[in-house]
Amino acid sequence: MEISGILSAVVIGIVIGVLGRLVVPGRQHIGILWTIAVGIVAALVGSAIAAGIGVADTKGPDWIEWFIQIALAAVGVAALGRAMARR
């Protein structure tokens, strides 16, 4: 992966992580760096899932891919928030 691919994954991960955090109701007990990490992982996994089901490359915006990524980020933020709250 080239440096531009890594940088774009980080930027997209930040956006996806923040959107995922906004979707989850209540207070999350995780920091911004964990939110970004969850967003990056959700963006990568969501892209792989979208490619697997054939909706990654569409004409116009890839709304289904974004929905998958944000849903994965929301699940990740909620799970990590609960794990951190138990500590």
Rosetta constraint file for C-alpha pairs under 8 A:
AtomPair CA 1 CA 5 HARMONIC 6.06 0.50
AtomPair CA 1 CA 6 HARMONIC 6.84 0.50
AtomPair CA 2 CA 6 HARMONIC 6.45 0.50
AtomPair CA 3 CA 7 HARMONIC 6.12 0.50
AtomPair CA 4 CA 8 HARMONIC 6.04 0.50
AtomPair CA 5 CA 9 HARMONIC 6.09 0.50
AtomPair CA 6 CA 10 HARMONIC 6.28 0.50
AtomPair CA 7 CA 11 HARMONIC 6.25 0.50
AtomPair CA 8 CA 12 HARMONIC 5.97 0.50
AtomPair CA 9 CA 13 HARMONIC 5.76 0.50
AtomPair CA 9 CA 40 HARMONIC 6.40 0.50
AtomPair CA 9 CA 43 HARMONIC 7.41 0.50
AtomPair CA 9 CA 44 HARMONIC 7.60 0.50
AtomPair CA 10 CA 14 HARMONIC 6.14 0.50
AtomPair CA 10 CA 36 HARMONIC 7.83 0.50
AtomPair CA 10 CA 40 HARMONIC 6.06 0.50
AtomPair CA 11 CA 15 HARMONIC 6.49 0.50
AtomPair CA 12 CA 16 HARMONIC 6.02 0.50
AtomPair CA 12 CA 39 HARMONIC 7.72 0.50
AtomPair CA 12 CA 40 HARMONIC 7.06 0.50
AtomPair CA 12 CA 43 HARMONIC 6.97 0.50
AtomPair CA 13 CA 17 HARMONIC 5.78 0.50
AtomPair CA 13 CA 36 HARMONIC 5.96 0.50
AtomPair CA 13 CA 37 HARMONIC 7.26 0.50
AtomPair CA 13 CA 38 HARMONIC 7.59 0.50
AtomPair CA 13 CA 39 HARMONIC 4.22 0.50
AtomPair CA 13 CA 40 HARMONIC 3.76 0.50
AtomPair CA 13 CA 41 HARMONIC 7.27 0.50
AtomPair CA 13 CA 42 HARMONIC 7.33 0.50
AtomPair CA 13 CA 43 HARMONIC 5.75 0.50
AtomPair CA 14 CA 18 HARMONIC 6.14 0.50
AtomPair CA 14 CA 35 HARMONIC 7.55 0.50
AtomPair CA 14 CA 36 HARMONIC 4.87 0.50
AtomPair CA 14 CA 37 HARMONIC 7.94 0.50
AtomPair CA 14 CA 39 HARMONIC 5.81 0.50
AtomPair CA 14 CA 40 HARMONIC 6.81 0.50
AtomPair CA 15 CA 19 HARMONIC 6.14 0.50
AtomPair CA 15 CA 39 HARMONIC 7.25 0.50
AtomPair CA 16 CA 20 HARMONIC 5.94 0.50
AtomPair CA 16 CA 39 HARMONIC 5.04 0.50
AtomPair CA 16 CA 40 HARMONIC 7.45 0.50
AtomPair CA 16 CA 42 HARMONIC 7.49 0.50
AtomPair CA 16 CA 43 HARMONIC 6.71 0.50
AtomPair CA 16 CA 69 HARMONIC 6.72 0.50
AtomPair CA 16 CA 70 HARMONIC 5.61 0.50
AtomPair CA 16 CA 73 HARMONIC 6.60 0.50
AtomPair CA 17 CA 21 HARMONIC 6.08 0.50
AtomPair CA 17 CA 35 HARMONIC 5.29 0.50
AtomPair CA 17 CA 36 HARMONIC 5.35 0.50
AtomPair CA 17 CA 37 HARMONIC 7.60 0.50
AtomPair CA 17 CA 38 HARMONIC 6.06 0.50
AtomPair CA 17 CA 39 HARMONIC 3.63 0.50
AtomPair CA 17 CA 40 HARMONIC 7.15 0.50
AtomPair CA 17 CA 42 HARMONIC 7.76 0.50
AtomPair CA 17 CA 70 HARMONIC 7.35 0.50
AtomPair CA 17 CA 73 HARMONIC 5.66 0.50
AtomPair CA 17 CA 74 HARMONIC 7.65 0.50
AtomPair CA 17 CA 77 HARMONIC 7.82 0.50
AtomPair CA 18 CA 22 HARMONIC 6.21 0.50
AtomPair CA 18 CA 35 HARMONIC 6.76 0.50
AtomPair CA 18 CA 36 HARMONIC 7.40 0.50
AtomPair CA 18 CA 39 HARMONIC 7.36 0.50
AtomPair CA 19 CA 23 HARMONIC 6.34 0.50
AtomPair CA 19 CA 70 HARMONIC 6.41 0.50
AtomPair CA 19 CA 73 HARMONIC 7.84 0.50
AtomPair CA 19 CA 74 HARMONIC 7.80 0.50
AtomPair CA 20 CA 24 HARMONIC 6.65 0.50
AtomPair CA 20 CA 39 HARMONIC 7.49 0.50
AtomPair CA 20 CA 70 HARMONIC 5.08 0.50
AtomPair CA 20 CA 71 HARMONIC 6.61 0.50
AtomPair CA 20 CA 72 HARMONIC 7.61 0.50
AtomPair CA 20 CA 73 HARMONIC 4.72 0.50
AtomPair CA 20 CA 74 HARMONIC 4.04 0.50
AtomPair CA 20 CA 75 HARMONIC 7.77 0.50
AtomPair CA 20 CA 77 HARMONIC 6.93 0.50
AtomPair CA 21 CA 28 HARMONIC 7.87 0.50
AtomPair CA 21 CA 35 HARMONIC 7.28 0.50
AtomPair CA 21 CA 73 HARMONIC 7.30 0.50
AtomPair CA 21 CA 74 HARMONIC 5.81 0.50
AtomPair CA 21 CA 77 HARMONIC 6.13 0.50
AtomPair CA 21 CA 78 HARMONIC 7.92 0.50
AtomPair CA 22 CA 74 HARMONIC 7.99 0.50
AtomPair CA 23 CA 74 HARMONIC 6.21 0.50
AtomPair CA 24 CA 74 HARMONIC 5.89 0.50
AtomPair CA 24 CA 77 HARMONIC 7.59 0.50
AtomPair CA 24 CA 78 HARMONIC 6.54 0.50
AtomPair CA 28 CA 77 HARMONIC 7.49 0.50
AtomPair CA 28 CA 78 HARMONIC 7.11 0.50
AtomPair CA 28 CA 81 HARMONIC 5.02 0.50
AtomPair CA 28 CA 82 HARMONIC 7.70 0.50
AtomPair CA 29 CA 81 HARMONIC 4.96 0.50
AtomPair CA 29 CA 82 HARMONIC 7.46 0.50
AtomPair CA 29 CA 84 HARMONIC 6.07 0.50
AtomPair CA 29 CA 85 HARMONIC 5.90 0.50
AtomPair CA 30 CA 34 HARMONIC 6.21 0.50
AtomPair CA 30 CA 35 HARMONIC 7.02 0.50
AtomPair CA 30 CA 77 HARMONIC 7.94 0.50
AtomPair CA 30 CA 80 HARMONIC 7.21 0.50
AtomPair CA 30 CA 81 HARMONIC 5.63 0.50
AtomPair CA 30 CA 84 HARMONIC 6.75 0.50
AtomPair CA 31 CA 35 HARMONIC 6.38 0.50
AtomPair CA 32 CA 36 HARMONIC 6.16 0.50
AtomPair CA 33 CA 37 HARMONIC 6.16 0.50
AtomPair CA 34 CA 38 HARMONIC 6.06 0.50
AtomPair CA 35 CA 39 HARMONIC 6.08 0.50
AtomPair CA 35 CA 77 HARMONIC 6.63 0.50
AtomPair CA 36 CA 40 HARMONIC 6.14 0.50
AtomPair CA 37 CA 41 HARMONIC 6.29 0.50
AtomPair CA 38 CA 42 HARMONIC 5.97 0.50
AtomPair CA 38 CA 73 HARMONIC 6.03 0.50
AtomPair CA 38 CA 76 HARMONIC 6.10 0.50
AtomPair CA 38 CA 77 HARMONIC 6.64 0.50
AtomPair CA 39 CA 43 HARMONIC 5.96 0.50
AtomPair CA 39 CA 73 HARMONIC 5.46 0.50
AtomPair CA 40 CA 44 HARMONIC 6.26 0.50
AtomPair CA 41 CA 45 HARMONIC 6.03 0.50
AtomPair CA 41 CA 73 HARMONIC 7.97 0.50
AtomPair CA 42 CA 46 HARMONIC 5.59 0.50
AtomPair CA 42 CA 69 HARMONIC 5.35 0.50
AtomPair CA 42 CA 70 HARMONIC 7.30 0.50
AtomPair CA 42 CA 72 HARMONIC 5.35 0.50
AtomPair CA 42 CA 73 HARMONIC 5.15 0.50
AtomPair CA 42 CA 76 HARMONIC 7.69 0.50
AtomPair CA 43 CA 47 HARMONIC 6.02 0.50
AtomPair CA 43 CA 69 HARMONIC 5.16 0.50
AtomPair CA 43 CA 70 HARMONIC 7.85 0.50
AtomPair CA 43 CA 73 HARMONIC 7.79 0.50
AtomPair CA 44 CA 48 HARMONIC 6.35 0.50
AtomPair CA 45 CA 49 HARMONIC 6.19 0.50
AtomPair CA 45 CA 69 HARMONIC 7.44 0.50
AtomPair CA 46 CA 50 HARMONIC 6.05 0.50
AtomPair CA 46 CA 65 HARMONIC 6.53 0.50
AtomPair CA 46 CA 66 HARMONIC 7.75 0.50
AtomPair CA 46 CA 68 HARMONIC 5.53 0.50
AtomPair CA 46 CA 69 HARMONIC 4.54 0.50
AtomPair CA 46 CA 72 HARMONIC 7.00 0.50
AtomPair CA 47 CA 51 HARMONIC 6.08 0.50
AtomPair CA 47 CA 56 HARMONIC 6.77 0.50
AtomPair CA 47 CA 65 HARMONIC 6.40 0.50
AtomPair CA 47 CA 69 HARMONIC 7.19 0.50
AtomPair CA 48 CA 52 HARMONIC 6.07 0.50
AtomPair CA 49 CA 53 HARMONIC 6.32 0.50
AtomPair CA 49 CA 68 HARMONIC 7.99 0.50
AtomPair CA 50 CA 54 HARMONIC 6.00 0.50
AtomPair CA 50 CA 55 HARMONIC 5.19 0.50
AtomPair CA 50 CA 56 HARMONIC 4.90 0.50
AtomPair CA 50 CA 64 HARMONIC 7.59 0.50
AtomPair CA 50 CA 65 HARMONIC 5.47 0.50
AtomPair CA 50 CA 68 HARMONIC 7.50 0.50
AtomPair CA 51 CA 55 HARMONIC 6.00 0.50
AtomPair CA 51 CA 56 HARMONIC 4.80 0.50
AtomPair CA 51 CA 57 HARMONIC 7.68 0.50
AtomPair CA 55 CA 62 HARMONIC 7.42 0.50
AtomPair CA 55 CA 64 HARMONIC 6.85 0.50
AtomPair CA 55 CA 65 HARMONIC 6.76 0.50
AtomPair CA 56 CA 62 HARMONIC 6.49 0.50
AtomPair CA 56 CA 64 HARMONIC 7.94 0.50
AtomPair CA 56 CA 65 HARMONIC 6.05 0.50
AtomPair CA 57 CA 62 HARMONIC 6.91 0.50
AtomPair CA 58 CA 62 HARMONIC 6.07 0.50
AtomPair CA 62 CA 66 HARMONIC 6.35 0.50
AtomPair CA 63 CA 67 HARMONIC 6.08 0.50
AtomPair CA 64 CA 68 HARMONIC 6.21 0.50
AtomPair CA 65 CA 69 HARMONIC 6.22 0.50
AtomPair CA 66 CA 70 HARMONIC 6.06 0.50
AtomPair CA 67 CA 71 HARMONIC 6.00 0.50
AtomPair CA 68 CA 72 HARMONIC 6.13 0.50
AtomPair CA 69 CA 73 HARMONIC 6.15 0.50
AtomPair CA 70 CA 74 HARMONIC 6.08 0.50
AtomPair CA 71 CA 75 HARMONIC 6.25 0.50
AtomPair CA 72 CA 76 HARMONIC 6.06 0.50
AtomPair CA 73 CA 77 HARMONIC 5.95 0.50
AtomPair CA 74 CA 78 HARMONIC 6.06 0.50
AtomPair CA 75 CA 79 HARMONIC 6.05 0.50
AtomPair CA 76 CA 80 HARMONIC 6.00 0.50
AtomPair CA 77 CA 81 HARMONIC 5.81 0.50
AtomPair CA 78 CA 82 HARMONIC 6.19 0.50
AtomPair CA 79 CA 83 HARMONIC 6.24 0.50
AtomPair CA 80 CA 84 HARMONIC 6.06 0.50
AtomPair CA 81 CA 85 HARMONIC 6.07 0.50
AtomPair CA 82 CA 86 HARMONIC 6.38 0.50
AtomPair CA 83 CA 87 HARMONIC 7.03 0.50
